[in-house]
Amino acid sequence: MGNQGYQERQNLEFFAWPELKETFLKLVDQVMVAPNHLSRQLRAEIFTMASVASGCRHCQAHGAYSLHLIGADPDRIRAIWTFEDSAEFSEAEKSALRLARDAASVPNRVEPGHFVDLRAHWSDRQIVEMLAVISLSGWFNRWNDSIATVTDQESVDFAKEQLQAVGWELGKHEGEAREQRKRHPRSTDEDKVVY
């Protein structure tokens, strides 16, 4: 079990740098948690879509499980993978998910037409918040996928049950028993591990 090619990868997590952890957690709170002009659910959906586009399976599982923790319906969570054809999302939400998908692609595929579509539904401030979520997901996606961060068991269990139908698999984010975390960072369980 696990991916033997990544030795002591937990030592390479950015939270091993205490000053960076403190600063970064403030940014995460501001972008993803604090009251803003977008709902927490939409922010988490944008994060998850950006992670789908970037290919980071760890962040896909985290984004999907975060949505579950805030009460999103599993059908809607799965629909993120096929949002263009889904009745789960309004045209406004689809424009936001389209921005996330195309901004997180490499090379970036955002064009002026994206903003024409977005402005039909959203204020400039809301669009700025979307870009902040997408950019934050980019940080997470690049770091976690580069070191193949081991995904916590809570998120893995949820993703295996709910996301295999859309092609999700854990891949290189599987870890040895000694690397495994049981809890998602935003889990409400008392013994959560924050990382």
C-alpha positions in Angstrom: 0.0 0.0 0.0 1.1 3.6 -0.6 3.5 5.2 -3.0 7.0 4.2 -2.1 8.5 6.9 -4.4 7.6 9.7 -2.1 9.9 9.4 0.9 9.1 11.4 4.1 6.7 13.6 2.1 5.0 14.8 5.2 8.3 16.7 6.0 7.7 18.8 2.8 4.3 20.1 3.7 4.1 23.9 3.8 2.7 23.8 7.3 6.1 22.6 8.4 7.1 26.3 8.1 5.3 27.9 11.1 5.3 31.5 9.9 3.9 30.4 6.5 1.3 28.3 8.2 0.1 31.2 10.3 -0.1 33.6 7.3 -1.6 31.0 5.0 -4.4 30.0 7.5 -5.4 33.7 7.7 -5.7 33.8 3.9 -7.7 30.5 3.8 -10.1 31.8 6.5 -10.5 35.1 4.6 -11.1 33.5 1.2 -13.0 30.3 2.1 -14.6 30.8 5.5 -15.3 34.4 6.5 -18.6 36.0 5.4 -18.1 37.5 1.9 -20.3 38.2 -1.1 -20.4 34.6 -2.2 -21.9 31.7 -0.3 -19.5 29.2 1.4 -21.0 26.5 -0.7 -20.3 28.3 -4.0 -16.8 29.0 -2.9 -16.2 25.3 -2.1 -17.7 24.4 -5.5 -15.4 26.8 -7.3 -12.4 25.4 -5.3 -13.4 21.8 -6.2 -13.9 22.7 -9.9 -10.5 24.3 -10.0 -9.0 21.2 -8.4 -10.7 19.0 -11.0 -9.2 21.1 -13.8 -5.7 21.1 -12.2 -5.9 17.3 -11.7 -5.1 17.3 -7.9 -7.0 14.3 -6.6 -6.2 15.2 -3.0 -7.8 18.6 -3.4 -10.7 17.2 -5.3 -11.4 14.9 -2.3 -10.9 17.7 0.2 -13.2 20.1 -1.7 -15.9 17.5 -2.1 -15.7 16.4 1.5 -15.8 20.1 2.6 -19.0 20.5 0.6 -20.4 17.4 2.4 -19.5 18.9 5.8 -21.4 22.1 5.0 -24.5 20.1 3.9 -24.3 20.0 0.1 -26.2 17.2 -1.6 -24.0 14.4 -2.9 -25.7 14.6 -6.4 -24.8 18.2 -6.6 -21.2 17.5 -5.5 -20.8 14.8 -8.2 -22.4 17.2 -10.8 -19.4 19.5 -10.5 -17.5 17.1 -12.7 -20.1 17.5 -15.5 -21.6 20.9 -14.6 -22.1 22.1 -18.1 -24.7 19.5 -18.7 -26.2 19.5 -15.2 -29.5 20.8 -14.0 -28.0 21.1 -10.5 -26.5 24.5 -11.4 -28.0 27.8 -12.5 -26.6 29.7 -15.4 -24.9 32.1 -12.9 -23.3 29.2 -11.1 -22.2 27.6 -14.4 -20.5 30.8 -15.4 -18.5 30.7 -12.1 -17.6 27.1 -12.5 -16.6 27.8 -16.1 -14.2 30.5 -14.8 -12.8 28.1 -12.3 -12.3 25.3 -14.8 -10.7 27.5 -17.4 -8.5 29.6 -15.0 -7.1 26.4 -13.4 -6.3 24.9 -16.7 -2.7 25.0 -18.0 -2.4 27.0 -20.1 -5.0 29.4 -18.7 -8.1 29.4 -21.0 -9.9 32.5 -19.6 -10.9 35.0 -22.3 -12.8 38.3 -22.3 -16.1 36.4 -22.9 -15.8 34.8 -19.5 -16.2 38.2 -17.9 -19.1 39.2 -20.2 -20.9 36.0 -19.0 -19.9 36.6 -15.3 -21.1 40.2 -15.3 -24.5 39.2 -16.4 -24.9 37.5 -13.0 -22.3 38.7 -10.6 -20.8 42.0 -9.3 -17.1 42.9 -9.8 -16.6 42.2 -6.1 -18.0 38.7 -6.4 -15.8 38.0 -9.5 -12.8 39.1 -7.5 -13.8 36.7 -4.7 -14.1 33.9 -7.3 -10.6 34.7 -8.6 -9.3 34.6 -5.0 -10.8 31.1 -4.5 -9.3 29.9 -7.8 -5.9 31.3 -6.9 -6.0 29.8 -3.4 -6.9 26.4 -4.9 -3.9 26.8 -7.3 -1.6 27.1 -4.2 -3.1 24.0 -2.7 -3.2 22.0 -6.0 0.4 22.7 -6.9 1.9 22.0 -3.5 -0.2 18.9 -2.6 0.1 17.4 -6.0 3.8 18.0 -6.2 4.6 16.1 -3.0 1.6 13.7 -3.3 0.2 14.8 0.1 -1.4 11.8 1.8 -5.2 12.4 1.8 -7.0 12.0 5.2 -9.1 8.9 5.6 -12.4 10.8 6.1 -12.0 12.5 2.7 -10.9 9.3 1.0 -13.8 7.3 2.3 -16.3 10.0 1.2 -14.7 10.3 -2.3 -14.5 6.5 -2.8 -18.2 6.2 -2.0 -19.5 9.4 -3.8 -17.0 10.2 -6.6 -15.9 7.0 -8.2 -18.9 7.4 -10.6 -17.3 10.5 -12.0 -13.9 8.9 -12.3 -12.2 10.0 -9.1 -9.4 7.8 -7.8 -6.9 8.4 -5.0 -3.8 7.6 -7.1 -0.5 8.9 -5.7 -2.1 10.4 -2.6 -2.4 7.0 -0.9 -0.1 6.7 2.0 1.5 4.2 4.3 -0.2 3.6 7.6 2.4 5.8 9.4 1.6 8.7 7.1 -2.2 8.4 7.3 -4.4 11.1 8.9 -7.8 10.0 10.0 -9.5 13.4 9.9 -10.2 16.1 7.4 -8.8 19.5 8.5 -12.2 21.0 8.8 -13.8 18.0 10.5 -15.9 18.7 13.5 -14.6 15.7 15.3 -12.8 16.5 18.6 -9.6 14.6 17.6 -9.3 16.4 14.2 -5.8 16.9 12.9 -5.2 20.4 11.5 -2.5 20.6 8.8 
